[in-house]
């Protein structure tokens, strides 16, 4: 030992910065990948998620990434937060963006948001306590009757593949997420254990008309879906 203070695994995780996230995602997704993913998400929003977003809603995207959801959803006001500073340049100009820790929503007042959305984020948080802290903040900023919509890889169906991404840290299933949401006094309105395929990096055909067809055929979800979709309401 050289006498240098050693960091615990938790301290290493908490030391992740926006620059770290920026580096990981620049390496993981090329410009072509991002464009293809955006087209898939355009259909996912239009054909799958928009029905739950009223035209006069204020929508918060927690971990908005490159705007895959937020750029396509149609509502009165769109707000995004992400640790990755690259998100700002990827979002449409009328979107309000905050760069920083997704667990800290202090830039929003209580009961100011109609829908809090998050996709493929919770598994990247350091611990389940951090997931719970984020959900508590989401509940605080939601209006009474507002909804949280969460998508993510379902460990029940991806026992090995779940860990193939270096920054997947916290194991989550549809059942465990429903449990913590209900412990926080949310009311589950929809729980689909298998919805979207695990990743857009797939050998499966990804033409937008096929994505639209897939979303109309729940039977296909049972065989190809690897991500849960959970919607829960704040009383």
Secondary structure, 3 states (H helix, E strand, C coil): CCCCCCCCHHHHHHCCCHHHHHHHHHHHCCHHHHHHHHHHHHHHHHHHHHHHCCCCCEEEEECCCCCCCCCCCCCCEEEEEECCCCHHHHCCCCCEEEECCCCCCCCCCCCCEEEEEEECCHHHCCCHHHHHHHHHHHHHHEEEEEEEEEEEECCCCCCCHHHHCCCCCCCCCHHHHHHHHHHCCEEEEEEECCCCCCCCCCCCCCCHHHHHHHHCCHHHHHHHCCEEEEEEEEC
